[in-house]
Amino acid sequence: MFYTFSFWLAQTPKASCRQFSFRFLSNYKWSWTKVVSTKSISSLLLNSSFVSSRSSRSSYSHLSTQQIMSSSALHFQSSSEYVVVYCTTPDLETARTISSWLVEKSLAACVNTVSGVESTYWWEGKVERDQEQLLIIKTRSDLVSTVASEIRSKHPYDLPEVISLPIQGGLQEYLEWIGSSTCKAERSHSNDKT
């Protein structure tokens, strides 16, 4: 788990990352799981006061626990308010059609398209393998059923992949942006019901 630090401390050997982590544990007496969890590591690495208060990235023993964990820029409460929806499409044209539609209708704040995804799956009694496009859709959890319906109406597959995973944390401003970018969908959705 210490190797997670190496993506941020790219110039630091793995041994130094381990020493840093042990030093950090002994100075703040945090439990092992608290330091090695993704949430805590991200909070430590992205906290602006933590990162900017030292020019050297190898020693942070002068920082208090409160300085490290009190960043208002990060939001790591377990919440299912925001989700990532995955959907695969057979080609780039379909991916662009669906992603543009979702963003234009404010059902998604952002849709990333990852080309060249190879999918292996069971279909009609045999194993199939296809090159597909993967859509990574950022939206609110209350919009997932609408997003799924919209995808299904525009998708050429009989059974399109539409699965959602909760976003458990992230940069607070980004999460708020997801909410504000999809708030028009809420208004138009409530207008449809009246």
C-alpha positions, 0 to 999 in steps of 0.5 A, spaced: 500 500 500 505 504 500 507 504 493 500 508 492 505 514 494 510 513 489 505 516 483 505 523 487 513 522 489 515 520 482 522 522 484 522 518 490 524 511 491 519 506 494 524 505 500 523 513 501 516 512 501 516 507 506 520 511 511 515 517 510 509 513 511 512 510 517 515 516 520 508 519 519 505 513 522 509 514 528 508 522 529 501 522 528 499 515 531 494 514 526 491 507 525 494 503 519 488 503 515 487 510 516 493 512 513 493 507 507 486 508 505 485 511 498 481 517 501 486 518 506 492 518 501 488 522 496 487 527 502 494 527 504 496 528 497 491 533 494 491 538 501 493 544 498 496 546 505 500 540 506 503 540 499 505 547 499 507 548 506 514 545 504 519 545 499 521 538 500 516 533 499 520 528 503 519 530 510 512 533 513 513 531 520 512 539 522 504 539 520 499 537 525 493 532 523 488 538 523 492 541 518 493 535 513 486 533 514 482 539 514 482 541 507 475 544 505 477 543 498 476 535 499 470 531 500 471 524 502 464 523 506 461 516 504 455 519 499 452 516 493 449 523 491 454 523 485 455 517 481 460 514 475 456 511 470 459 506 465 456 504 458 460 501 452 458 502 445 460 499 438 463 505 435 465 512 436 459 515 432 454 512 437 459 514 443 459 521 441 451 521 439 450 519 446 455 523 450 453 529 446 445 528 448 447 526 455 451 533 456 446 537 452 440 535 456 444 536 463 443 529 465 451 528 465 456 534 467 461 530 463 462 524 459 469 521 457 470 516 451 475 511 452 477 508 445 479 501 443 476 497 449 476 490 448 470 487 451 469 479 452 463 477 454 457 471 454 452 472 448 447 467 446 451 461 449 458 463 446 464 467 448 464 474 444 470 479 443 469 486 441 472 492 440 468 498 443 468 505 446 467 506 453 463 512 456 465 514 463 459 518 465 459 523 471 452 525 474 447 525 480 445 518 483 437 521 482 438 521 474 441 514 473 434 511 471 433 517 466 440 516 464 439 509 463 433 510 459 436 515 454 442 511 453 437 505 451 433 509 446 439 511 442 443 505 443 444 500 437 445 494 442 439 489 445 442 490 452 447 495 453 451 496 458 449 501 463 452 500 470 453 506 476 458 506 481 458 511 487 463 516 487 465 516 494 469 522 494 473 527 490 475 535 489 469 538 493 469 544 487 468 538 482 463 534 485 459 541 486 460 542 479 457 535 477 451 538 481 450 545 478 451 542 471 446 537 472 441 541 475 437 543 469 435 536 468 432 536 475 428 542 473 426 539 466 425 533 469 420 536 474 416 540 468 415 533 464 411 530 471 406 536 471 
